[in-house]
Amino acid sequence: MILGWTVLQPSARERRLRLAAIAAAATVAAVLAIAAVALDPPHPVRVWVAAGIAVVAAGWGVRGACQAAGRRTEVSVASDGAVQARPLNGRGDALEAAARCVFVAPWLITLKSGAMLVPVWPDALSPDAFRRLHACARWAGTGGPAGADKDKRTGNHNDTAR
């Protein structure tokens, strides 16, 4: 194996970004609620709807932060370079599930294993393990025919001009 099964540690970077998003949504909700009450806008329903959406976004962020704190995942890279991911306390039949690399960058790797999206932040693994995973994920992303994984909307479609 290139990288044995390694448990992803909680990422401080992900936690900071999530808390910043929650704080921004809560701030927007508070500002919109104050504007709806104090300023008597010409369209109060729109302002209240926007404030409600911001409150829901903040609640969704808090719920996601609580769920992410309890979720543990482990990843590995097989000797052929195949990236695998599995929940740490998941079902036995979900073991050895091949993961598809959805996004690969030096600051984040996102894997998809079945219905599970697994964000891998650089501080969730040791630097050596993250470099190995990053190299294998990039290498796996270049396989197959050119353009096979690209979105069809990005192609040059001049068929409608005919």
C-alpha atoms as one frame of an Amber mdcrd trajectory, in Angstrom:
protein
   0.000   0.000   0.000   1.127   3.518  -0.742  -0.795   4.799   2.276  -2.368
   2.465   4.816  -5.735   3.176   6.398  -5.317   6.519   8.123  -7.955   8.166
  10.308  -8.670  11.779   9.361  -8.171  14.065  12.347 -10.530  17.005  12.961
  -9.336  19.927  10.872  -8.775  23.266  12.594  -8.911  25.036   9.207 -12.322
  23.546   8.385 -13.595  24.453  11.856 -12.443  28.082  11.502 -14.039  28.427
   8.048 -17.291  26.874   9.234 -17.424  29.171  12.288 -16.729  32.211  10.086
 -19.595  31.220   7.772 -21.941  30.719  10.742 -20.947  34.092  12.194 -21.492
  35.805   8.833 -24.942  34.237   8.420 -25.930  35.189  11.973 -24.685  38.752
  11.462 -26.641  39.103   8.216 -29.756  37.736   9.915 -29.417  40.214  12.783
 -28.796  43.176  10.471 -31.765  42.280   8.270 -34.058  41.833  11.285 -32.982
  45.213  12.693 -33.499  46.812   9.289 -36.988  45.317   9.030 -37.982  46.583
  12.470 -36.213  49.932  12.756 -35.975  51.334   9.259 -39.511  50.616   8.012
 -38.366  49.556   4.513 -40.681  49.951   1.520 -40.867  46.145   1.118 -40.811
  44.689   4.669 -41.891  41.208   3.537 -38.783  40.858   1.360 -36.533  41.940
   4.222 -38.203  39.503   6.650 -37.895  36.669   4.125 -34.203  37.469   3.641
 -33.697  37.573   7.418 -35.471  34.218   7.756 -33.255  32.684   5.072 -30.159
  33.977   6.873 -31.387  32.481  10.168 -31.996  29.131   8.452 -28.492  29.289
   6.913 -26.949  29.955  10.316 -28.924  27.070  11.849 -27.905  24.790   8.998
 -24.277  25.725   9.607 -24.529  24.959  13.318 -26.203  21.621  12.560 -23.501
  20.781  10.016 -20.767  21.690  12.491 -22.280  19.381  15.107 -22.606  16.532
  12.613 -19.069  17.030  11.282 -17.653  16.885  14.800 -19.070  13.388  15.319
 -18.191  12.001  11.893 -14.919  10.089  11.563 -13.505   8.783   8.281 -10.382
   6.988   7.227  -8.658   6.940   3.852  -6.022   4.797   2.171  -4.198   4.488
  -1.111  -3.756   0.989  -2.532  -0.555  -0.140  -4.244  -2.140   0.516  -7.660
  -2.860   4.146  -6.667  -6.603   3.692  -6.054  -7.857   5.999  -3.322 -10.271
   4.448  -0.832 -12.435   5.961   1.895 -14.670   4.459   4.551 -16.483   5.628
   7.675 -14.558   4.717  10.788 -17.532   3.175  12.552 -19.520   2.224   9.458
 -20.984  -1.002   8.195 -18.711  -3.936   7.434 -19.896  -4.190   3.811 -18.859
  -0.588   3.150 -15.206  -1.459   3.673 -12.721  -1.136   0.833 -14.958   1.288
  -1.081 -13.118   2.962  -3.943 -13.363   6.724  -3.797 -13.524   9.069  -6.769
 -11.601  12.319  -6.494 -14.050  15.170  -7.002 -11.666  18.064  -6.260  -7.901
  18.064  -5.839  -5.900  21.111  -4.774  -2.972  21.706  -2.415  -5.352  23.112
   0.225  -8.203  20.550  -0.052  -8.937  17.126  -1.513 -12.572  16.077  -1.820
 -13.345  12.396  -2.284 -16.689  10.783  -3.121 -17.259   7.255  -1.902 -20.789
   6.112  -2.662 -23.072   8.831  -1.297 -20.419  10.102   1.123 -18.381  13.241
   0.374 -15.096  13.277   2.280 -13.201  16.577   2.571  -9.524  15.982   3.346
  -7.808  19.111   4.669  -4.004  19.300   4.899  -4.087  19.425   8.701  -6.291
  16.298   8.892  -3.314  14.071   7.977   0.398  14.148   8.542   2.227  16.221
   5.878   3.754  13.084   4.330   0.395  11.274   4.174  -1.326  14.330   2.652
   1.405  14.610  -0.030   0.964  10.936  -0.925  -2.812  11.236  -1.069  -2.564
  14.447  -3.103  -0.172  12.873  -5.628  -2.301   9.753  -6.037  -5.525  11.755
  -6.267  -4.058  13.969  -8.993  -2.657  10.950 -10.799  -6.014   9.149 -10.639
  -7.750  12.274 -11.947  -5.690  12.243 -15.151  -6.678   8.691 -16.103  -9.172
   7.856 -18.816  -9.834   9.612 -22.095  -9.252  13.338 -22.179 -12.354  15.291
 -21.284 -14.356  12.252 -20.152 -15.021  13.734 -16.696 -15.762  17.255 -17.888
 -19.181  18.768 -17.690 -21.009  18.753 -21.019 -21.852  22.433 -20.588 -18.185
  23.407 -20.930 -17.873  22.117 -24.480 -18.249  24.269 -27.568 -21.829  23.688
 -28.651 -22.485  25.530 -31.867 -25.164  23.042 -32.929 -27.922  25.573 -32.303
 -26.451  28.012 -34.826 -27.091  25.666 -37.751
